[in-house]
């Protein structure tokens, strides 16, 4: 039996190419989010972009099928399915937005998910010769804006560490107090493991600190290392 490689005007290899390009574009935007310690990393953005591309391709195939079976007098709306993608990503994006006190976090990540879905739609419709340079430009400008903010506006530096210590609420409170005194912001405080060895509970955390440029990160982390409960402090960057 001969393998079907074309269906309703869409070649199988063209279909796979568009989905592959969408996966790459989504993963690149996810990598940018992951490198900044933000939620919705490579896999989430890749799936959002690839899913949007597939929906667009399906919409094109439905339109072609409508023409083939002789209902040309009925006009297929080429935006109906893709419009639902944008609406659906709104709900997904809302899931990464968090509010704590007077701060709202996750807006940029939600906007990134919305953007990769739009890029995926463009790729699915076959506009990848425009989408690829546009994606590269957006990533480059995003990088420049971040550099500008950290150099001229925020004048802060991000330092990432893995801290392993014996469970102690006092230690956690002391670290927060020291950070507060030196105007150091804790951007990420994520537990990655917890092991009970019978005598102590060993906690391992990934922590991202935003330090003013005049504060020495080496000096700050050496203070943390001096506590008895601290087993190891490993710098990631």
Legacy VTK file of the C-alpha trace (Angstrom):
# vtk DataFile Version 3.0
C-alpha trace
ASCII
DATASET POLYDATA
POINTS 237 float
0.000 0.000 0.000
1.381 3.362 -1.027
2.093 5.802 1.757
-0.019 8.955 1.686
2.282 11.987 1.746
-0.206 14.665 0.707
-3.613 15.292 2.241
-5.958 18.160 1.399
-3.196 20.234 -0.130
-0.689 19.723 2.702
2.480 17.758 2.013
3.642 15.563 4.907
7.220 16.851 4.763
6.036 20.466 4.687
3.819 19.711 7.695
6.720 18.212 9.650
9.011 21.105 8.671
6.543 23.689 9.984
6.037 21.824 13.270
9.816 21.387 13.672
10.452 25.107 13.111
7.724 25.915 15.661
9.393 23.600 18.196
12.760 25.336 17.717
11.295 28.846 17.985
9.274 27.967 21.108
12.257 26.260 22.741
14.476 29.314 22.170
12.006 31.593 23.923
11.654 29.010 26.703
15.443 28.887 27.090
15.490 32.660 27.584
12.881 32.336 30.369
14.676 29.361 31.957
18.016 31.181 32.048
16.364 33.900 34.116
14.914 31.406 36.567
11.344 32.011 35.435
8.437 29.531 35.161
7.282 28.109 31.810
10.623 26.958 30.398
11.691 25.306 27.158
9.180 22.460 27.083
6.136 24.629 27.886
6.970 27.272 25.283
7.862 24.630 22.696
4.514 22.859 23.167
2.588 26.146 23.001
4.301 27.169 19.758
4.073 23.724 18.124
0.423 23.321 19.172
-0.493 26.691 17.663
1.297 25.745 14.432
-0.575 22.436 14.176
-3.924 24.174 14.728
-3.110 26.601 11.907
-2.180 23.758 9.570
-5.401 21.916 10.418
-7.356 25.090 9.659
-5.715 25.296 6.221
-6.500 21.632 5.534
-10.145 22.102 6.554
-10.404 25.011 4.128
-8.845 22.944 1.329
-11.162 20.024 2.069
-14.204 22.295 1.899
-13.130 23.371 -1.585
-12.442 19.790 -2.736
-15.848 18.378 -1.774
-17.636 21.097 -3.691
-18.940 23.511 -1.099
-17.099 26.448 -2.561
-20.123 28.640 -2.045
-19.506 28.319 1.705
-16.573 30.437 2.786
-14.366 28.825 5.458
-13.222 31.230 8.153
-9.432 30.777 8.258
-9.164 32.555 11.595
-11.735 30.662 13.650
-9.547 27.886 15.075
-6.481 30.100 15.475
-8.529 32.709 17.325
-9.339 30.033 19.903
-5.614 29.389 20.356
-5.084 33.003 21.430
-8.001 32.763 23.865
-6.759 29.461 25.251
-3.242 30.819 25.812
-4.816 33.618 27.843
-5.944 31.031 30.408
-2.549 29.301 30.353
-0.758 32.613 30.803
-2.985 33.530 33.741
-1.686 30.426 35.516
1.872 31.799 35.712
0.887 35.247 37.029
1.243 35.535 40.798
0.627 38.437 43.129
2.400 38.886 46.426
1.665 42.061 48.344
2.176 44.976 46.010
4.196 42.957 43.477
2.911 41.070 40.453
5.145 38.388 38.977
4.863 36.307 35.823
3.546 38.983 33.453
6.546 38.695 31.117
6.329 34.896 31.134
2.600 35.069 30.319
3.321 37.541 27.509
6.016 35.174 26.191
3.547 32.280 26.042
1.100 34.516 24.184
3.853 35.597 21.775
5.105 32.075 20.985
1.527 31.025 20.207
1.229 33.871 17.699
4.593 32.933 16.178
3.401 29.326 15.976
0.275 30.410 14.134
2.409 32.299 11.608
4.671 29.276 11.132
1.657 26.995 10.690
0.324 29.224 7.924
3.717 29.016 6.202
5.077 32.467 7.002
8.251 31.119 8.604
10.537 33.163 6.322
9.162 36.205 8.171
8.678 34.573 11.584
12.282 33.344 11.951
13.982 36.751 11.541
11.240 38.347 13.657
11.882 35.800 16.432
15.630 36.437 16.291
15.049 40.184 16.457
12.693 39.888 19.462
15.159 37.709 21.382
18.027 40.092 20.580
16.070 43.201 21.618
14.933 41.417 24.815
18.594 40.699 25.613
19.550 44.339 24.985
16.715 45.639 27.186
17.787 43.358 30.048
21.380 44.572 29.743
20.205 48.188 29.661
18.045 47.702 32.762
20.773 46.038 34.802
23.436 48.556 33.705
21.624 51.893 33.764
18.340 51.451 35.648
18.463 48.690 38.227
22.254 48.676 38.655
21.955 45.244 40.238
23.455 41.816 39.569
21.811 38.389 39.746
23.707 35.617 41.514
22.469 32.025 41.585
23.504 29.428 44.178
22.594 25.974 45.441
22.523 25.903 49.257
22.598 22.616 51.185
21.926 22.810 54.926
20.463 21.056 57.946
16.817 22.077 58.293
16.548 25.180 60.460
13.871 27.844 60.396
16.216 30.167 62.308
18.842 29.890 59.552
16.318 30.737 56.840
15.105 33.757 58.795
18.683 34.939 59.432
19.564 34.712 55.719
16.480 36.775 54.888
17.377 39.356 57.539
20.978 39.675 56.302
19.725 40.014 52.732
17.240 42.689 53.774
19.900 44.680 55.640
22.131 44.762 52.570
19.294 45.523 50.102
19.596 42.047 48.585
16.426 40.660 47.058
15.649 36.942 47.033
14.245 36.384 43.529
14.002 32.566 43.620
13.806 30.305 46.698
13.058 26.783 45.429
13.532 23.544 47.359
14.918 20.808 45.088
15.431 18.001 47.621
14.785 17.016 51.236
16.542 13.995 52.766
16.000 12.647 56.299
19.136 10.730 57.372
17.701 9.799 60.771
19.516 12.540 62.689
18.950 15.589 60.531
16.774 16.685 57.638
19.053 17.871 54.833
17.547 20.563 52.615
18.897 21.553 49.222
17.632 24.770 47.607
18.215 26.806 44.481
18.281 30.502 45.357
18.656 33.548 43.114
19.752 36.801 44.751
19.541 40.276 43.249
22.410 42.299 44.718
23.258 46.004 44.388
26.479 46.373 42.417
28.291 47.813 45.446
27.672 44.608 47.490
30.247 41.840 47.073
28.517 38.536 46.343
31.620 36.643 47.566
31.429 38.425 50.925
27.672 37.730 51.241
27.987 34.010 50.455
30.963 33.629 52.804
28.742 34.933 55.626
26.192 32.207 54.821
28.918 29.504 54.716
29.975 30.321 58.312
26.722 29.070 59.841
27.035 25.610 61.411
23.883 24.321 59.729
25.206 25.142 56.238
26.840 22.159 54.546
27.670 23.621 51.161
27.072 26.743 49.058
27.665 26.176 45.330
27.598 29.111 42.943
25.887 28.541 39.590
27.060 31.805 38.006
LINES 1 238
237 0 1 2 3 4 5 6 7 8 9 10 11 12 13 14 15 16 17 18 19 20 21 22 23 24 25 26 27 28 29 30 31 32 33 34 35 36 37 38 39 40 41 42 43 44 45 46 47 48 49 50 51 52 53 54 55 56 57 58 59 60 61 62 63 64 65 66 67 68 69 70 71 72 73 74 75 76 77 78 79 80 81 82 83 84 85 86 87 88 89 90 91 92 93 94 95 96 97 98 99 100 101 102 103 104 105 106 107 108 109 110 111 112 113 114 115 116 117 118 119 120 121 122 123 124 125 126 127 128 129 130 131 132 133 134 135 136 137 138 139 140 141 142 143 144 145 146 147 148 149 150 151 152 153 154 155 156 157 158 159 160 161 162 163 164 165 166 167 168 169 170 171 172 173 174 175 176 177 178 179 180 181 182 183 184 185 186 187 188 189 190 191 192 193 194 195 196 197 198 199 200 201 202 203 204 205 206 207 208 209 210 211 212 213 214 215 216 217 218 219 220 221 222 223 224 225 226 227 228 229 230 231 232 233 234 235 236
